[in-house]
Amino acid sequence: MGRLVKDKDYLETVEGLFFCVVGYLHPPGKYTAYLKYVPSASGRIWRRGSVKYERIIKRYHVVQVGESFKLLEERYPHYLHYCPVRGIRMSMVPREYVKRHYAPEDRLREILASGGGDPLERDVASLASWIAREAGVDPRDMGVTGSTLLGIHNPALSDIDLVVYGAENMRRVEEFVRGALLDPRSPVKPLSEDYLRRWSVEHARDAGISPRELLEIARRRWNYGVYRGRYFSIHAVRKDCEVRERYGDRVYRSLGEVEGRATISDSSESLFLPALYRVEDVAVEHGEDVGEILEIVSFEGIFSGVLYEGERVRFRGKLEEVVDKRGHRYYRVVVGSLEVPQSYVVPLLPR
């Protein structure tokens, strides 16, 4: 497939299902991914030619991923597998069932070359070109994912989901977009306070936190906004050279649920998925106190890039023991697992 198959890529299966790739750890001959779109006669928004599609993941939360397993168990059990390295059962696409691999950078290159064939594609081309130019990023280090990547988007209703490859490129984009969202002359606008409040009330229960805490998280997210009246998002994806862990380099073992407090010591890799926060001064309040929790990783995108170094946070998630090939052992907390679906890592707010 040319380059590594990685986060935010899509895979089309021989049955016509669309899976979104998650992260960078894939067992030999398989790709870790969740089911996103399926052909459906009742589909109303997404279509390609005469084929209509239904979105299986209604909102981005681990519980929704778990719900998709029910459909797979009933109709496509060959996409559910146990992973001995991570100790979880997860949806995965065996290589022999992949009909086509969709790479976001290839699709954006195609849209930029043509100028876009519909209003959405023209907005994608315009926004991506503007960000690349102003942030000093090569457009070849950007891509577009979601329904636009697959060509099943609705030109009137679909969002713009951009990806940026590489940590340094993402830092440049972040610096530029943060400033642009504060500039009233900019074509990108922040999400309204009213929208953020409603969103926080609707989604706080998913994570098991208060609407006030989620609102604080929502206000910190610079990579969501509005462009020409259309919702957009920007996500970081590692370049191949930044994918340092290969499948089997480490083995992960669940030790149950854990809650506590910690201080963020390093947030430099928190914009990728999973978001990685290195922590110190950890105090376990519920669960097994193993003494050496070194990091909190989040598979829930809402907690990506929103915590600051030196900040005190509280967390709840799955405690994992991590052992590498040399036998070195440490512990981490996972936010966004089926074992602990209501999980979070949030800043401690004043009362």
DRENVOKE-610944 format. One record per residue: z, x, y of N, C-alpha, C, O in turn. Coordinates in steps of 0.1 Angstrom, whole numbers, plus 5000, padded with zeros to 4 digits. Last residue first. Example, Ala and Ser with C-alpha at 12.3 -4.5 7.8 and 13.67 -1.06 7.14 Angstrom:
2
507151284978507151374989507951295000508051345011/507851324943507851234955507851324967508551424967/
//
This chain:
351
542548665257542948525255542848445268543048325268/539648875254541048845260541348695258540448615259/538248945222538148885236539548865241540448835234/536849185202538149115205538049065220537949155229/533549115190534449185199535749105201535748985200/532949075154532849035168533849105177534849155172/531349015126531949125133531849105148530649105153/531548795097531348825111531848965115532649025107/531048525074531448655077530948695091530048635096/530648305052531248295066531848435069533048455067/529948405027528948355036529448345051528648365060/530548615006531348585017530448525028530148605038/528448624987529848614982530848574993531848504991/526148645001526448524995527848504990528348394989/526748815033526548815018526748675012527548595018/527348905060526048835056525748845041524648895037/528649215062528549085069527249025065526149085066/530549435044529249375045529349245051530049155046/532249735049532349595049530949535052530249585061/532850025027532249955038532449805037532749755027/534050335016534050195016533450135028533450195039/533150614994533750555006533650405005533150354995/532750904975533150764975533650724989534450794995/530651124957531351094970531550944971530650864969/529051174936530351124933531251094945532351054944/526551234941527451354940528851304937529751384935/525250994946524951074933525851184931526051234919/527950784959526650844959526450934947527350944938/529350464961529450594955528050654954527150594950/531350234978530050304978530150444972531050524976/532749924976532950064973531550124972530650064965/532949665000532249734990532649874988532949944998/534049345010534449495009533649554997533649494986/532449115030532649165016532949315016532249395022/534249005059533049025051533449065036534549055032/535249005092535448945079534148965071533048935076/536749165121535649145111536149065099537349065096/536949255155537549195143536449165134535349135138/537049555175536349435170537249385158538149445153/536949755204537749705193537149565189536849485197/534650005214535049865215535849825202535549865191/533450245211534750245217535350105218536550085221/530150115215531050225210532350225218532350215230/529749765212529649885219530549995214531649965208/527449525197528849585198528749725204527749805201/524949445193525749365202527149425204527949365212/523049515172522949575186523849505196523449515208/523349225153522649345155522649395170522249315179/524348975147525349085150524649215152525349325153/522248815140522948785153523948895157524348905168/521348895115520648955127521448925140521249005149/523248985089523048875098522548935111523249005118/523849205076522549155073522249025081521248965079/525749475088525449325089524049295085523049355091/528349695079526849665080526649515080527349445072/530649915090530449775088528949755089528349805099/532350205076531250135083531249985080531849945070/534550315063533850395073532750325081532350365092/537650275051536450195055535750265066536350285077/539950385035538850455041537550375042536550395035/541950205025542350325033541150395039541450475049/541949975012541550095004541650225012541550325007/543449685008543549795018543249925011544049985005/541949385000542449514995542349625006541349635012/543049115022542149175013542749315009543849355013/543749115057543649035044542649105035541649155039/543849335074544849225076544849135063545949075060/543349675080543049555071544149455072545349495070/542249855105543449785101543049665093542549565098/540650155113540550025107541949975102542750055096/539850375129541050305132541050165126541350065133/536250335130537450415128538650325132538450215136/532750295120534050245125535150345122535050435114/529350235125530350325120531650295127531650265139/527249985119528250025128529250115121529850075111/523949885113525049975108525950015120525450065130/522149605102522749675114523949755109524849705101/519649625077520949585082521449665094521249785094/517949635107518549545097518549615084517449655079/518749805138517949785126518649685117519749645120/520649835157519549745160518549725148517749635148/522550025151522849885149521749785152521949665150/522650295152521750235142521950085140521750025130/524550355171523250405173522250345163521050345166/527250315173526450195172524950235172524150145175/530250445164528850485165528050355163528150295152/532850335164532650475168531250515170530950615177/534650055170533250095168533150245173533450275185/537649995153537050035166535650095163535450175153/538949695138538449825138537949865152537749775160/540649455116540149505129539749655129540249725120/539949215090540749315097540149345111539349275116/539349115056539449085071540249195077541149255071/537449075027538349155035538249105049537149075054/536748984993536748955007537749035014538849065009/535649224967536249094972536149084988535549174994/534449454961535849454959536449324965537749324967/531249534946532049444954533549454950533949454939/529649844949530449754940531349674949532149724957/526650034948527549954956528349854947527749794938/525450364948525750244940526850164947527850224952/522750554961524150514962524250384953523250314951/520150604953520950714959522450684959523250774958/518950374945519650454935520450574940521250634933/516250404967516950314957517650404947516950484940/517050624994516150574984516950494974518150514972/517650655028518150625015517150565006516450475009/516050695051516650815044517350785030517450875022/513650625070514250565058514750675049514050735041/512450765089513750725092514450655080515650625081/509850795081510650915081512150885084512950975082/508850535085509050585072509950705071510750715062/510850375111509650445106509850505092511050515088/512550065110512550215108511150265105510350195098/512449825135512149865121512050015120511450075129/513849595157513649735154513349745139514049685131/512449315174513249365163512849515160511649545161/512449055197511949195195512949255185514149245186/511148725205512248815200511548955197510348965195/510548435226510148565219511348635215512448625220/509348115234510448195229509948325223508948315215/507348055263507448065248508548155244508748265250/506848055289507347935284507547935269507847835262/506148325293505148215295505548085289504748015283/508748405274507548465280506548355281506148295271/512248445270511148345272509948415279510248485289/514248615245513948565258512748465258512448415248/516048875230515548735229515348685243516148715252/517249115233515949115226515448975223514648955214/519749125243518749145252517349125246516349105254/522748975237521449005231520349005241519948905247/525048895250524749045249523349075243522949185244/525248625247524948685261524648825260523948885270/525848605220524548555225524248615239523048655241/528548695220527448775213526148735218525348825221/529748495235529748635240528748715233528048805240/529248285218528548285231528648425237527648465243/530848345197529448355195528748355208527648415209/533348295210533048425204531548445203530948545206/533148025215533348115226532948255222532348335229/532847905190531747895199531847995211530848055215/534548115166534548015176533248015184532648115185/533348165132533948215144533848095154533247995152/531748135109533248125108533948175120535048215119/529048125109529648255108531148245107531748345103/528547845111527947925100528648055098528848105087/529947775134530547735121529847815110530547855100/528147855154529447925153530047895139530647985133/525847705159525847815149527147875146527247955137/526247515179525547475167525747575156525747535144/527447665200528147555194527547515180528247485171/525347835206526647885201527447785194528147805184/523447665216523147745204524447795198524547795186/524647575239524347485229524147555215524547505205/524847815253526047745250525747645239526547635229/522147895256523047975249524347905244524847925233/521147685272520647705259521647785250521947755239/522647735295522847605288522347615274522947565265/521647975303523047965299523347835291524147835282/518448045290519347985299520747975294520947975282/517148375282517448235277518548175287519448245291/515348545308516448535298516648385294516148295301/511848605309513048535315514148535304513848515292/509148805319510048765308511348715315511848775324/507748875342507248755334508148715322507948615317/509848935371509348975358508848855350509248745352/511148875394509648885395509048915381507748905379/513848895389513248765391511748765391511048655389/515149105365514249105377513548965378512848925369/516449105342517249095354516449085367516949055377/514649165323515249035322516149005335516448885338/513949425329513049325332513649185332513249095340/516149565319515949565333515049455337515249385347/515849515291517049485298516849475313517349375319/513249635288513449485287514749445293514749335300/513849915290512849845299513149695299513249635310/515749965270516050005284515049925294515549875304/514249875248515549815252515849845266516149755274/512150055247511949915249513149845253513149755262/513650295242512750275254512550135257512550095269/514750235217515650265229514850245242515350195252/512450205201513250085204514250115216514450025224/511650475201510750365207511550245210511450185221/513750585186513450625200512650525207512850495219/513550445161514750435170514450475184514950405193/510650265150511350395154512450375163512350295173/508650005160508950105149509550235155508950295164/509249675167509049805173509549905162510649905157/507849345166508649455160508349585167507149605171/508049015178507549145179508449245171509649215170/507248695177508248785170507648925169506948955160/506948415195506448545194507548635188508548645194/506748085179507348185188506548315186505648325178/504547785180505147905173505748005184505248015195/503247575193504647565190505347695185506547715187/500447605196501247535207502747555205503547555215/499447735174499247795187500147735198500447795208/501247795146500847685154500647735168501647765175/500348035121501047995132500447865139499247835137/499248175100499548035097500247965109500747855108/498948445100497848365105498048215102497048145101/501048615095500348555083499148475087498348435079/501948685120501448785111500648735099499648795095/502748435129501548495135501048605126499848625125/505148385115503948305111502648365117501548355112/506448725114506548585114505248515110504348575104/505348985137505748935124505848785124505348725134/503549255151503949115152504249055138503449085129/504349585164503749495155504149355158505049325167/504049935175504549795176503849705166502749745161/502850165176504250165171504950035173506150025173/500550135189500450145174501850155168501950135156/501250145216501050005209500950015194501249915187/503650375224502350365218502250225212503050185203/505650325253505550325238504050305234503350225240/506550285279506050415275506050425260506350535254/507250045289508250115283507850255278508650335273/504749955300505949975309507050055303507750125309/503149945276502750015288503950055297504150165301/504549775259504249905255503849995267504350105268/504849535275506049615271505649755267506349845271/502049465277502849495289504149575285504449665292/501249435251500649535259501449575271501649685275/502949215243503049345236502449455244502949565245/502049015261503449055261503549195254504249285260/499248995254499649015267501149075268501349175275/499248935226498549055231499049095245499249205248/500748695226501248805219500548935224501249035227/499048535242500348565247500948685240501648765246/496948525224496748585237498048615244498148715251/498048385203497648525201497448595214497648715216/498448135215499648215211499248365209499948455214/495848045222496848075232498048155228498448245235/493548245201494148125205495248155215495548265218/492648505195491748395193492348255196491548155195/492848815212493548695207492548575206491748545215/491649055216492248985228492948855225493448785233/490849215196490149085198490549015211489748935216/492749415196491349445196490449325200489449345207/495149275194494849355206493349385208492849385218/494949175168495049085180494649155193493949105201/494949415153493849325152493749225164492749205170/497449515159496249595163494949505163494149515172/499049325148499049335162497749415167497149385177/498349365120498049235127498049245142497149195148/499349625117497949595115497549465121496449465127/502149595121501349675130499849655129499149665139/502949425100502949375114502149455123501449405132/501249385070501949485078501849445093500749425098/501349215040501049195054501849295062503149285062/499749235009500849285017500449275032499349325036/498849004984498549074996499849115003500849045004/499848944959498448924961498049004974496949054974/502149044936501749054950500249044951499549124946/502949054910502748924916502348924931502148824937/503449324904502249254898501949114903500949064900/505849384917504549434923503349354917502349334924/508049104921507549214913506149254918505349164923/510149034947508849014943508349134934508149244939/513448884946512549004946511148964941511048884933/516448754954515048724953514348854955514548924965/519348864936518648854948517148814945516648844934/522648934927521448864923520648834936521248774945/524149264930523949124935522649064928521849144923/524649534929525549444922525449304927526349224927/523049734937523849664948524749554942525549504949/522149824913522549924923523449854933524449914938/521349614898522549684893523049784904524249814904/520349304907520149444911521449514907522449494913/518649044890519949104893519649254896518849324890/516248824905516548934896517948984900518448974911/513648594908515048614909515548724900515148714888/511048534903511348604916512848614918513248654929/510748394880510348534879510548614893510348734893/511148124886512348214882512048364881512948444881/509947904901509448044901510548144897510948224905/511247654899509747664898509247804896508147824890/514047664898513347554892511847584889511347544879/514647904911515147884898514347774891514147784879/513447854936512947964928513347944913512647964904/515047654946513647624944513047734934512247694925/517447794947517347674939515947644936515647614924/517147994966517248034952517047914942516547924931/517347874990515947904985515947944970514947924964/520047884994519447754991518047774985517547694977/520448155001520948104988520347974984520147944972/519248145026518648225016519148185002518348174993/521147975038519847925037519048015026518247955018/523348155038523448025030522047975028521747915017/522548345056522548385042522648255033522148255022/520248235081521648255076521648275061520748215054/518148115102518448245096519848265093520648305102/516947795091517547885101518048005094518248015082/515247725070515247645082515947725094515447715106/513247855047514447905055514347825069513547855077/510847725042511947705033513247745040514247675039/508347555058509247675059510447635051511147535054/505247475044506547435048507447555048507347645040/501747455052502847525047504147465052504147405063/498347375042499547355050500747415043500847435031/495047475041496347485034497447465044497547545054/492647485054493047355049494447355042494847245038/493547735076492447655071492947525066493547445074/496847735075495747825075494647765068494647745056/499847615092498647595083497647705085497647775095/502847455102502147585098500947555089501047475080/503647185107503547285118502647405114501747445122/503747025085503246965097502947075108502247045117/503446975049503547065060502947015073501846965073/502946825027503646755038503946845050504546805060/501746985009500946885015501546815027500946755035/502447325011503047195009502147095016501747115028/503247665002502247565004502747425002503547394992/506147805018505447765006504347665009504447585019/507848075033506947965034506347935021506048025013/510048245024510048185037509048065038509547965044/512248405002511148315003511148245017512248185021/513048755009513448615007512248525009511248555017/513049064990512548975000513048834998513448794987/512549374976513649274980513049194992512649245002/510149434952510449434966511449324970511249214967/509549644923509849524930510149544944510449654949/509149894912508249794908508549654914507949554911/512549984915511150024910510349904906510749824898/514049794942514049854929512649894925511649844930/514449884976513649814966513649874953513349994951/515649895007516049924993515349834984515549714983/515249805033514449915028514749955013514050055008/515049465047515549605046514649705039513449685040/513149225032514449255038514849395036514849445024/510049055036510749165031512049195039512049175051/509448715030509648815041510548935035511548905029/506848565011508148625012508248725023507348795026/504948285005505048395014506548435015507448355017/502848184978504148184984504148304994503548404992/500548184962500448144976501748134983501748084994/500848284937500948144938500748094952500647974955/500748554941499548494934499648344935498548284934/502248594974502148604960500948534954500148474961/502448805002501848684997501748694981501148794977/504948945021504148955008503648815005504448715005/505549105052505448985044504649015032503749105032/508049315070506749295063506749155056507849095054/510649315077509849235085508349235080507549165086/511349635060511849515068510749455077510049525084/508549755039509949755046510149635054509349545055/506849975020507049835022508449815028509449865021/505450275033506550205026506550055029506150015041/501850275034503150315039504150245030503850165022/499750215012499650305023501050355028501350475026/500050084988500050005000500050095013500250035024/
//
